[in-house]
């Protein structure tokens, strides 16, 4: 099992603070800009990185992430190129955990065993695959664990105490709590409700709990960080990038800094929280 995720959360628990987990899409808006953003994230304050695997039908995602997926595919992003991005990042940074996030279809097409071997050798630490329920663990989850990678599962407000043990059974690394019902980036989470939900999940597991979907500002990040082990931000970073693109969706001079500037602000919010969940 890769230990970057466990090590990072242990370090942050020692510091008494939550992690900032950032999501960007591999290849958006083009491979070169996406790699520049990826490489700049840790210096800007990202503690854990989620990298999206572009897919034609990202059903759990809102308009921002759907559009980023389309831009990446249009720019020629492939699974091979996504793994090459991780490899290029690892040449300069061996400490920051990278989790690939997306859907099962591109992995299935690539070939599960080949994908897991290539992902491991590229320096990937874990997977979040949003469209595979626990009932289908044999498809990907168990092979992932066997290959020495973390398999991170989503829990939602509708995941009740009866369902939670199944969700957590083969989960490792951390649990991703989806703080709102619905698609990504469309509503803001309620910090008090999130704290209660995290406490409930922690009655079932010792894993860190990361909270995402809907966090856009440093203030929201600070509120969530008080009751969770990590705050995940995705759509807001995608929106910051999109605001710098020209009419043809091409990157501009401020594309990288628009993302890293927001990451720095969110990181300051997370670090300002009085962390009580450690």
C-alpha positions, 0 to 999 in steps of 0.5 A: 500500500502506498503510504503518502496519504497516511503519512500526510494525514498523520503529519497534519494531525500532528500540526492540529490542522485539516488538509486542503485537497484540490481537484483539477482536471488532467489536460484542462485546458491543454496538457502543458497548462494543466501540468504547470498547474499541477506542479504549482499546487503544493507550493500554493498550499494543496496538501493532497491532489485529486486529478480528474480523469477526463470522461465523455459522460461525467454524470456526478459532476456539475456544469463546471467539471463537465466542461473541463472534461470536454476541454481536456478531451478536445485538447487530446487528453488520454489516460496515457497522457494523464499517467504521464502527467503524474510521472512528470509531477513525481520527478519533482515532488515525491511527497504530495499524495495524488489521487485519480478521480473519475469514472470506471469506463476509461479504466475498463477500456484501458484494461484494469490490470494494466491501468493499475500497474501503470498508475502505481509505477507513475506514482499514483496513490489512490483512486476515487471512482464515483460510479462503482458501488461496494457491490461491485468491489471485485471489478476494481476496488479489490484489484486496486487494494491488491496492487498497493493503491488506496481505494477511496469511497464516497459517503453522502448525506443519504448514506445511513448507518445501515449502509455505511459499513458496506461503503467503508468495508474496503475503503482506505486512505480517507473517506470522501464525504459529499456534503450536499445531495446533487451534483458538484459545485451547485450549492454551499455546504452547511458547516454545522451539519457537516460536523455532525455528519463527520462525527457520525462517519467517525463512529464507524471508521478511524480513517480521516474524513474529507469533505467536498462538493460546494466549497468555494471560499476561504471562509467556507473552507475554514468552517468545514475544516473545523469539523473535518480532517480535510476540505476538498475544493474542485469546481471553484478552481475549475471556475477560476481557470475558466475565467482566464480562457479566451473565446476559444477556450485557450489558456492565457497569461494568468491561467496558472496564477488564477488557480494557485491564487485561489488555492493559497487563499483556501489554504489560509482559510483551512490553516486558520481553522481551530481543528477539532477532528484530529 
